Amino acid sequence: MNGLFLAASGATSQLDGLGTAADNLANLNTPGFRRFQNVIESVNGNGTPYQYAASAPSTLDLAQGPMQSTGDPMNVAISGPGFMTVQTPNGTAYTRNGSLHMESDGTLTASGYPVLNQTGSPINVGQGGTVTIGGDGSVNVNGLPSGQIAMADPADTQMVPAGASLYRTANEEVLPLATNSQMHQGFLEGTAGSEMGTMVSMLSMMRNYDASMKAVHAIDTNQNQAIQAFTLTA
């Protein structure tokens, strides 16, 4: 019976991994996208004699992506672990998508939501002009300060995807300010993954899933035959 548990749970964990890999593949061209990596752990059955494989919470890959020069002053790339802090209708979220926009009322947005300064307020750049963004996130318009973009450090914190290249903390905790990150105006950060690597990973998981399902079928068949043989001899 333990073999059946292992094979079936293994197939389930591979399906979870395929979902994560598919999302990573779909976002390869999203600026500042951070991949998630599936983690599979062995579980002792919670007091039962059965062991099985289970998917642990996926982890955010914090590997630095390549920086691509765009020459657009409304583009910023972050070197280091920092994430920009934005305000959404569902609370604070974090993003590294540095394709910034200036709304009609002057609000600076990233991923469609207001960018926050270090005190948690939206940054307003007025009615436009020459926007300069410093390495520390300071924003100046025509040489006058308009605020400082808050960069938060997710180190040692469980992060979860929130869609549209946004991330949240799993326990809704507020991240501390990043002290070892820098912004680069006129650049965008690409994803650290590759299309080929992601495809190879997906193919491997599909083969593992197929092997697990074949094992489930074989174990189930053997158990049925054993039950039938026992019934006939009883």
N, C-alpha and C positions, 0 to 999 in steps of 0.2 A: 504493500500500500504506500510505503514511503516513496518508492520510485515513482508512483503515479503523481503524488504531490509535487515532487521535484520537477518532473517533466512538465506538468500543467502550469506550475508557477513560473518555470523558466520561459514557457511560451508567452505568458502574460507579460513578463518583464521585457521580453523582446518587442512586444507590441508597443509598450510604453516608450521604449527607446526609439522605435520607428516614428512615433508621433513627434518626439523631440527633434529627431534628425530632419524630419520633413519641414518643421518650423524653421530650423536653422537654414535649410536649403532655400526656403522661400524668401529669407531675409538677407541673403548674401550681399545684395546690392543696397541694403538700407544703411545709410551713414551711421556710424557709431554703434551698430548692432552688436550685442554681446550674446554669444552662443550659450546654450544650456547643455550640460553634460549629464547623461543618465548615470545613476549609481545603483548597482545591484548588490544586495547584501544577503547573507544566509541567515535565516530565522530558525530558531530552535523549536518552534511549534508551541511556544507559550505553555510549557508544562506537559504537552503531549509527546508521544514518541516520534512524531513526524517532523521532518525538517523540510524546508522549502525555500525557494529564492523569492525575494521581494524587491520591488523598486523603492529605494530610499528617495527622499526629496532631491530633485536634480540640483546641481551646483552651477553657478554662473561662472563662465570662463572669463577671467579678468586679463587675459593676454592682450597686450597692446596690438591694435590693428595698424596697418600701414597708413601713413598720412598722404593725402592726395591734394596737390595744390590746385585751387580753383580761381584764385585772384579775386574772389567775391568778398567784400568786407563784411557781408552778413553771414559768412561761413566761419565756424570755429571748430578746431579739433583739439581734443584734450590729450596731453601726454601724462601718464600716471594713472592712478586708479579712480580719480575723481569723476563724479556724475553731476551734471547740472540739476538744480532743484526747480521743479515746476509745480504750479497749483492747478489741480483738476477739480471737477465737481465732487469727486470722491476722496478728496484729500491730497496730501503731498505725494508726488511721484518723482522719479529720477530718470534722466536720459543722457545719452552721449551723442544724440543726433544733433549736430551743430549747424544744421540748416535753419538759421534764425529768420524770423519775419517780423516786420513792423506793422502792427494793426493801424487802422485809420485813426484811432484815438492815441496812438503813440506807444501802446503797450508792446513790449518785446516778448515774442513767443518762440517756443521750441516745441516741436511735435504737436503744434496746435494749441498749446497752453501757456499762460503767462510765466515768464522766467522770474524767479524770486531772487532777491538780494540776500545778504547775510543776516538780515533781521526778519526775513520771512515775508517781505512786501514785494509786490510786482514792480518791475523796472519799467519806467516810462521814458522814452527818448524824444518826446515832444513831436513836432511835426516834421522831423527829418533833418537832414544835414549830413555832414561828414561824421560817420560813426567809427570810432576807434576803440578796439577792445584789447586791453593789456593782458600780459601773461597771467596776472593774478585775477583776471575776470573783471577788472575795472572798465566801466563803459563811459566814454566821453563823446559828446556830440558838439562838433565845431569847437573842440577844445575845452568844453565845460563838462564837469562830471555829472553823470546821470545815475550812478549806482555801481554796484559791484556784484557780478553774478556769483551766487553761492555754489561752490563745488563741494559735494559731500563724498565721504569715503566709506564704501561698503565693505571694507575688509572685515572678515570674521562675522559677517552678518548674512543670514539666509535671505536671498532675494527671490522674488517670483515675478513672472512676466505680467504686464498689465495691458498689453496690446499697443500698437502704434509706436513701437520702439521705446515704450515706457516700462519702468520696473518699479516695484514696491518692495518694502521690507515684509517678510512673511508675518511678523508679529506686530506690524504697524508701528514699529519704533522709529524714532527720528535719527537719521544718520549724523555723525559728527562731521564738522567741516574738514575737508581734505587739506593737509599741510604739505603734501608732496606732489601736487599736480599743477599743470600749467596749460594755459590756453594759447592757441596759435591761430591768429586771424588770417583769413584767406585760405584756409585748409579745411578738408573734411577727413574724418577717419573712416577707413574701410573696415570690414569685418576681418577678424583674425583667421577665420576658416577659409577653406577652399572648396570649390564645387566638386573637384575630383575626390578630395578626401571625404567629403560628406557623402557622396554617392557610393564610395567604397564601403563606408561604414554602414550605410543603409542596406547594401547588398549582403554584407556579412550578417547583419541582424535578420534579414529575410531568410538566409540559409539556416541560421540558428533556430529561428521560429519553425521552419519546416522540419528540421531534425527533431525538435521538441515534440511537435505534433505527431510525428511518426512514432516516437517513443511512447507517447500517450496511447496511441492506437495499439501498438504491440503489447504494452503492459495490460491494457484493458482486455485484449483478446486472450492473452495467457491466463488472466485471472478468471475469465468466463469459462475457459476450458477446464481450469482446475476445479472450479465450482461444480461444473457438470460431471466431471469424473468422480468427485467426492459424493455427489448426489446419487450416482449410479451404483457406487459401491456401498453406500450406507444402508 
